[in-house]
Amino acid sequence: MVLLAFVAMSVATVLALRSFTLDRLDQQVREGLSFAVGRDAFDGHGGEGPGGGEPPPGMDAGTPAPRIGTLMAVIGDDGTVRSSGYTRADGTVVSLTADQIALLRSSVPTDRAPTTVDFGGELGAFRVAAAEDDGALIVAGNSEADVTATTTALTIILLAVSAVTLLIAVIGLSFFVRRSLRPLDRVADVAQRVSTLSLSAGDVEIPDRVATADTDRATEVGRVGSSLNDLLGHVQSSLAARHHSEEQLRRFIADASHELRTPLASIRGYAQLSLGEAGPMTPTQARSFDRIESEAQRMASLVDDLLLLARLDAGQSLRREEVELTLLAVDAVSDAQAADATHEWRLDVSDDLISVTGDDNRLRQVVANLLRNASTHTPAGTTVTLSLAREGNDAILRVSDTGPGIDPAVVGRLFERFARGDDSRNRDAGSTGLGLSIAQAITEAHGGTISVDSAPGRTVFEVRLPAERA
């Protein structure tokens, strides 16, 4: 904006000065023409005739020398040049050539209005006016060299001054703006550090706050800093309340699950005891005791799953030992084949043994949950493949099936607790909806990730774990 202002100012100044100097020059041209018309054309205007050296006839030697840069010519009505000449910078007067006379006759009107004629070469541009007097054409003019020199010099001066002023303005404004924005930079630094914090889970502490010097509500930046501090305080309070609620819920689930294990075991024991006796029992009683035992077993499994999730959420440490994933995969497929012969089970592993560091029992639970998930939610005859491979520093375990796939609306929440995918997959047996969330919790506790990719006819669960070096 400063540069544009300088350009506009400079252009306006140069144009105004050129217009003013041209007006002055035109005034001088008209005065010179009036003077020439009122007296003999070369009275006071020395000239060098074609023969050179002597002034033309009629020249009064006592008159003052003509002004440098002036031009004068007298042309008869028959086209003959009575006298002509222009004054050089050294004061000598040189006659005009025939071409220059012809240019004057064709270009200059006789209404005394000044016009520009460019002779080129040594003469350059002239402001020239002409008038008729006693059958003769009298022409007077002044060179535009002074006007051009003045405007050129002013242009150079304005460019130099504008450049220096612009440089000073840029440096000054940069310093001023940077200094003014330093508090905002500090506020932005606080916001940037807070944005890198993990606020999704756990006991979250936000220690960063905007300094007191940058929270003056009398300034715009101060209001931003103060508002950011208030926002961070509200966020930390909300996160603390959320963590407290989660801790209470986690303790409740863990305590309740632990306390429920004993009465559930008692219920199962009494049901088995009643069924094991040889005493008379009606079919309804027998069926009732059988269902009591079955549901008690299902509740015990659910309680165990909830207790495991609560312990994993609380950060329970897992065993850290070498686990052979290849042997684990072989055992898992064998167990699945024995438990469900209605599906086709396949194993795809490399010849090399792949090992990870972790808890063998928990990793077996991950694989078992994925295979059981495929068995439960796909129809009989579905092919389920467990594959194991190494990719870089990771061990990749995939469970794929050829079932109907998972509803895209369910995929995003598939690993949530008590999530069900029954809308798109067949359901032949009961499911707690905790198997995949347990698999995810155990995988993440081992520093790995679990994901799913599903389409009709192909569903793949992928578990990626840090592998030990071969």
Secondary structure, DSSP 8 states (H G I E B T S, - for coil): -HHHHHHHHHHHHHHHHHHHHHHHHHHHHHHHHHHHHTS-TTTT-----TTSSS--TT--TTS----TTEEEEEE-TTS-EEEEEEE-TTS-EE---HHHHHHHHHH--SSS--EEEE--TTT-EEEEEEEEETTEEEEEEEESHHHHHHHHHHHHHHHHHHHHHHHHHHHHHHHHHHHHHHHHHHHHHHHHHHHTS--SSS---------GGG--TTSHHHHHHHHHHHHHHHHHHHHHHHHHHHHHHHHHHHHHHHHHHHHHHHHHHHHHHHHHS-S---HHHHHHHHHHHHHHHHHHHHHHHHHHHHHHHTT-----EEEEHHHHHHHHHHHHHHH-TTSEEEEEE-SS--EEEE-HHHHHHHHHHHHHHHHHTS-TT-EEEEEEEEETTEEEEEEEE-SS---HHHHTTTTSTT---TTTS---S---S-HHHHHHHHHHHTT-EEEEEEETTEEEEEEEEEB---
